[in-house]
């Protein structure tokens, strides 16, 4: 069986790690071999028709002659998108006329003729790696509105960090989606945040940002797998948005220095709960440097200029720091922690 998992480390395509077991099938000698001529008419304009199945769904498509597993994965994702939970391992199987059933792909398999394939998610969970690249990321700015200014703790600080994130998104070409909670009563997004170039600014009454209109925008961004989320309030709209996104197969990164609540108690327990469900709690600087990934990145100097001055040193303390300051000692048990 070929077991695959994603390790995204370049802006163009996932790198697949696989373990192969030979089945004794004959395979083409090279993924770059010329297609040649075929008398059965299966090849048209150097593409081969394929039927791609996932669970009870099947859709016809075509891939270039000589395509291997990497190209098949990309084609599956372009068709089925977020129906595929990439936090799991999976395998691809080929329908065999000889055996009248699906079998694991043979080692070195490449497409040379019309065939039927299916994508099979396995039950084994894969540890979330938290890799971020601009090509597969989107920023969610949640409810950073004027009426929240006097009520949210350290609101000025999270505005400052939000400015950095939005500026970086423009530099790196990352789509931005903005929500505003009941703007008729709570006002628009604060003027300090430059929303120029935002893909969508959408009013809502639901606490979660995961609404049909926003999901429609996400559907137009088929390569997006990671959501960088910031705003208010941590324990309400941020938490509910994050959980809804995870349920739809997205990897979610919460920017801890760009999210807050009226109550620091609510904020700290929300961050703890989200971390324990596999949501990644991180910081603005960590995310921005992860998105460029290399000093030689063409946009590195522009990102470096944004973070040259450290993010505000505010009262957005970790849960343990706050508990220690009150004389409490609590060691939370989190199933996703290894230490």
Secondary structure, 3 states (H helix, E strand, C coil): CCEEEEECCCCCCCEEEEECCCCCCCCCCCCCCCCCCCCCCCEECCEEEEEEEECCEEEEEEEECCCCHHHHHHHHHHHHHHHCCCCEEEEEEEEECCCCEEEECCCCCCCCCCEEEEEEEEEEECCCCCCCCHHHEEEEEECCEHHHCCCCCCHHHHHHHHHHHHHHHHHHCCEEEEEEECHHHHCCECCCCCCCCCCEEEEECCCCCCCHHHHHHHHCCCCCCEEEEEEECHHHHHHHHHHHHHHCCCEEEEEEEEEECCCHHHHHHHHHHHHHCCCEEECHHHHHHHHHCCCCCCCHHHHHHHHCCCCCCCCCCCHHHHHHHCCCCCCCCCCCCCC
